[in-house]
Amino acid sequence: MLRPVQDIFKPSDYPDLLIGLEGPDDAAVWRLDDARALVVTTDFFTPVVDEAYDYGAIAAANSLSDVYAMGGTPFLALNVAALPADLPTEISAEILRGGAEKAREAGVVIAGGHTVQDKEPKYGLVVIGFVHPQKMLSKGGLKAGDALVLTKPLGFGVTTTALKREQADEKDVKEVVGWMTKLNKTAGQLAIEFNLRGGTDITGFSLLGHGWEMANAANLSLELEYHKIPFVSCARKYAEMGAFAGGLFDNQAYFRSHVQFNQALDEPSQMLLFDPQTSGGLLLGVPQEKLEAFMKRAKELEQPAWNIGKVKEGKGIQIVE
């Protein structure tokens, strides 16, 4: 679908476009000068939860995450919304309020936007931030030997799918909403503080999909230790119920050939690693000599962080127990 665009915009014609045309990453980056670059991104989607306010907050946190995933600091946003004409005004207002209050929590101002009518609600943000051109995170920034640190658990997709099927427990939804509305701001600040170079956020392509993007961009491989990977408390339950979103099967079809699973892992365990996430955490490459200090600092900042594997020479992803 995007192939025709490749013939229109050539990277060599835009030397100040540091990230955007030559490979998949979380946002576009445009150099302003030697010390500043703009990070620009957009994201929006249909509701993943029932509460309008929570939906708006999750969508905003998800949109802001792409700037944090580049090592940037967001400062300005625009609403992007498509809302049904017959949607009650109080619901539309709650969606926008949820997004606005989450943006304010991030220190970001929403200065306008655009809304159209559509049959199903869709909401998100255009977000702009700053980053130092020499201090960016990117999917290709991993180095062999780096530890892989994840900053949110997995299992959001199976839980929200169970919710859509009216199979989810209220306490499980509350747990997952708590994680999805959590900003990646502190995690991004940690990445900047420790001068990291490799990172992304875990969203629709799942841990394995986004992990493979990083490995492929860096021409390296990932080794993930399954028992170290965090999941929300209800993830296994809904995986065993088969509460799988269509995107999970798309991820499995596209990325399965790049993954080698330990034979002891059963099907629900494997499927959870293909589970598409909404407003997931950051996956960061942390040099081994910085890992202890990084984890200590994360604890001081009350930022959850799990060391789930390492970067190695080779290709693809290997899952060990």
N, C-alpha and C positions, 0 to 999 in steps of 0.2 A: 504493500500500500504506500509506503514512504519512499520507494525507490525513485519515482520521478523527481522528488525534491532534491535528491543527491546530484542531479544534473543541473540544478538551478543555482544552488549555493555551494561554492567551492571553498574549503577551509583556507586555502592560500589567499583568497580575496579578502579575508577578514582576520588580519593578524591579531587584533585585540580581542577576538572571541576565543578565549582560552579553553573553554569546554563548551561543547554544544553540537558540533557537526560530525566529529570523527568517531565517536563511540557513545554508547549508552551511559548516561550518568544521571544524577538526581536533579540537576538544575543546569541552566546555562550560566556561564561566567564571562563577563565582559570587563576587560581591563580599562580603568580610567587613568591611572598613572602608576608609578612604581610601587606605591604603598596601598592603593585601593582598587578594588574591583567590585562590580555589581554582580550579585547572585539573583537570578530571576527564575521563578518557577510558577506553575499553576497545577491545581488538582481539584477535582470535584467528583461526587458520586451520589448514588441514590441512598436512601436511608438504610442503615445497618441495625438500628435500634428503634423502639417504638416512641420513646420520649423525644419530642421536637427539640427541646433545649439541649439534651445530650447529643443528639444528631448534629446540631450546629457546632457544638464544642469539639466533637470528634473530628468533624470535617476540617475545622480550623487547625486543630493540633496536627492533623495529617498533612495539611498543606504547608504549615510552618516547618515541619520536620525536614523537608527537602533542603531548606537553607541550612539547618543545623547539620545535616548529613554532609554538607560541603565545607564545614568548618566556619560557616558564616554567621552573622548576627542580623536577623530580620528587623526591619524598622517600619515598613510601609506595606499595606495590603489593599486589595480591592475585592469586593464580593463578586462572585459569579453564581447566579441562581436561576433555576428554571422551576417554576411553581405552577401547579394546576390552577385554573381560574376559579374553580369551586372550592379550593382549599380555604378553610376558615382563616380569617385574618390573624386571629390570635395564635394559630399554629405557625404561620409564616413568620410572625413577629418573634416567636420563641426560637425558631431556627436561627434567625439573624442575631438575636440577643445572645444565644449560646456561642456563636462564632465571634461576636464582638467582645464578649467578656473573656474568652480564651485568648484572643489577640491582645487585649489589654494586659492580661497576666504575663504575656510574653514581652511586653514593652513595645507592642506594635500598634500603630493607628490604622484603622480601616477608613480610607478617605473617599469612599464611594463604591462604584461598581456597576454592574449591569444585570438586569433581570428580564427574562422572557417567560412566556407561558409554555407549559408542556404538560403532558398527561401524567407524568410521575415526577415527584420532587427530585431535584438535583441541586447540590450546594457545595461550594468550596471557595477557595481564595486564589487570587494572583498575589504572589508575595515577592517582595524585593528586599535584599539585604546587602550588607557589605562583607567583604573578605579580603585579607591580604593576599596578593597574587602568589606570594612565595609560601603561604601557609595553608593552602587549600587541602581539604580532604578529597579524595577521588576513589573511584572503584579500582583504578589501576595502581593505587599507591601502596599495596601490600609488598612486604619483603619476606623472603624465606627466613623462617625462624620466628616471625611474629606470632604472638599469642592472639587468639580470636576471642574478643570480649563482646558479649551481648547484653543490652541494657534493659530489655523487657522480656517477659516470658512469651511463649507461643500458645496458640490455641484459640485465638480470637475468632477465626473463621468458622470453626466447627460450632462454637457457642452461638454466634449470631445466626448461623444457618439453622441450628436447633430452635432459636427464638422465632425465626420466620415460619418454622413448621409447628410452632406452638408446643414444643417439647422441652423448652429450657426452664429451669428453675429460676425463680426471682433472684436468689442469692448468687447464683452463677452469673447472671446478667450483670448484677451490680459489681461483682468482682472484675469482670471484663471491661465494663464501662469505665471503672476506675483507672485501669491501665490505658485504655484507648484515649482518655481525656488527659492523660499525663503528658506534659510537654517533654520533648527531647532537649530542652534548653540546657539543663545542667550537664547532660551527657555530651552535648556539643561543646560546652565550655571546658569540660575535662579534656576533650580531644585537642582543643587549642592549647590548654595549659601544658599538656605533655608533648606538644609539637608532633602530633600524629599525622600520618599522610594517607593511610588507607582506611576508607570507611564508606558505609552506605546505610540506608534505613531499610528495615524489613517490612515490605508491604505486599502488594498483590502477587508478586512472583514467588513468595514464600522464602523461608530460610535457604532452601536448596537453590532456588532460582536466582535470588540475589547473591547468594554465596558463589554460585558458579559464574555469575557476571564478574564478580571481583577476581576470582581465580583466573578466568579467561583473559581479563584485561591486563592482569599482571604477569600472564604466562607462567602461572604457578599452580599448585594444587592445595586443597584444604583437607585436613584430617579433623573430623568432628567426633567427639566422645559423647555418645548418646546419653549416658547416665549423668553427664554434666549439663545437658541442655534443659533449661527451665520451661515448665508448662504451667498454665493456670490450673487450679485444682480440679476443674471439671473437664479438661481437654480429653483425657482418656475415655471418660464416660461417653461423651458425645461422639468420639471417634468409633467406639465400639457399637454405637447406635447407627453408624453410617451417615451422620449429619455432615455430609461433604458438599461444599459448594461446587458449582460447575467449574469455577476457576481452578480448583484443586486438581481436577482431572486434566485440564489444559496444562497446568504446571507439570504434572506427572508425564504427560505425553511428550512435552518439549524437553524436559531436563533429565528424565530418567536415564537416558543413555550416558550421561556424564557422571552418574553416581554409582558407587559400589557400596552395597549394604552388607554389614555383618549378617551372616545367615541366621543368627539367633534372634534377630529383630522380626517380630510378627508384623502382619499387614497394618493394623492400626498404628503401630509405632512408626512405620515407614510413611504412612499417609499423612501423619501429623507434620512431617517435615516438608510436605508439599502444600500445607494449609495456607491459603492466602490470608495475609494479615491486613488489618486496617489500623493505621496509626501505630505501627509496631515500633520496636526499639532500634537503636543503632547497632550495627555490627562493625567493630573497630579492630584494626590491626595494631597491637601494642608490642613494641620491641621487648624482648625478654628482660633486658636490663632495666626497663622502666615498669615492668608489670607489678612488682610488689608495691612500689610507691603509688602507682595508678590505683590499685585496688584499695589501698589505705586511704587515699584521698577521696575516692568514691564513697567510702564508708563515712568519712567525715562530713561529706556533703549530703548524706542520706540518699545517694544515687545508687539504685540496685545495679549490680554488675556481676556477670557470670563468665568465668573463663571456660569456654566450651571446646577449645581445640587449638590447632596451630597451622601455620602456613609452611608448606614444604615445596621442594622441587618436584616437577612433574605436571600432570594435567588432571583435571576433574576433581571430584570430591569423594573421599572415602569416609564411611561411617563405621566407627568401631564402637564396642560396647562401653 
